[in-house]
């Protein structure tokens, strides 16, 4: 019995185009290309005009873009100055 499937790329990592990443993140494709070109975001450079992203790249992009929650307000009470 062989381990074949109906999918031709079974076992191969999922590869996204710049347009797919833009659609997933709901941003302009120019921003995706700019961030990949300036190395702000990880990507696969497959030639002069071919940028691709793996699932791991997408996870890293999401992690890089995450901002920490705001710190809670200080609970320290101000003391009153004694009146003179």
C-alpha positions in Angstrom: 0.0 0.0 0.0 1.5 3.4 -1.0 1.1 6.7 0.8 -0.1 8.7 -2.1 -2.8 11.4 -1.9 -4.9 13.2 -4.5 -3.1 16.5 -3.8 0.0 17.0 -5.9 1.9 19.0 -3.3 1.0 17.0 -0.2 3.6 17.5 2.5 5.0 20.6 0.8 4.8 23.8 2.9 2.1 26.3 2.1 3.5 29.2 0.1 1.7 32.6 -0.1 2.1 35.3 -2.7 2.4 39.0 -1.7 -1.2 39.5 -2.8 -2.4 36.7 -0.5 -0.5 38.1 2.4 -2.0 41.5 1.7 -5.5 40.0 1.6 -5.0 38.1 4.8 -3.6 41.1 6.6 -6.1 43.4 4.9 -3.4 45.9 3.8 -2.1 47.3 0.5 0.1 44.9 -1.5 2.7 47.8 -1.8 3.1 47.7 1.9 3.8 44.0 1.9 6.4 44.3 -0.9 8.0 47.3 0.8 8.3 45.5 4.1 9.8 42.4 2.4 12.2 44.4 0.3 13.5 46.4 3.3 13.8 43.1 5.3 11.4 44.3 7.9 9.4 41.1 7.3 10.8 37.7 6.5 10.2 36.4 3.0 11.5 34.1 0.2 13.2 36.1 -2.5 12.8 34.0 -5.7 14.0 36.6 -8.1 13.8 40.2 -9.0 10.0 40.4 -8.9 9.0 37.2 -7.1 8.4 37.4 -3.3 6.8 34.5 -1.5 6.0 33.8 2.1 5.7 30.6 4.1 3.3 29.9 7.0 6.2 30.5 9.4 6.9 33.9 7.7 3.2 34.8 8.2 3.4 33.8 11.9 6.6 35.9 12.3 5.0 38.9 10.6 2.0 38.7 12.9 4.3 38.5 15.9 6.4 41.4 14.8 3.3 43.5 14.3 1.8 42.7 17.7 1.8 45.5 20.2 1.7 44.9 23.9 -1.4 45.9 25.9 -1.2 49.2 27.6 0.1 49.1 31.1 -2.6 49.5 33.8 -2.8 52.8 35.5 -0.9 53.2 38.7 -2.8 52.3 41.8 -0.5 54.4 44.0 -2.3 57.0 45.8 -1.0 60.5 46.1 -0.6 61.6 49.7 -1.8 64.9 50.8 0.6 67.6 51.8 0.1 68.7 55.3 -1.4 72.2 55.4 0.6 74.9 57.1 
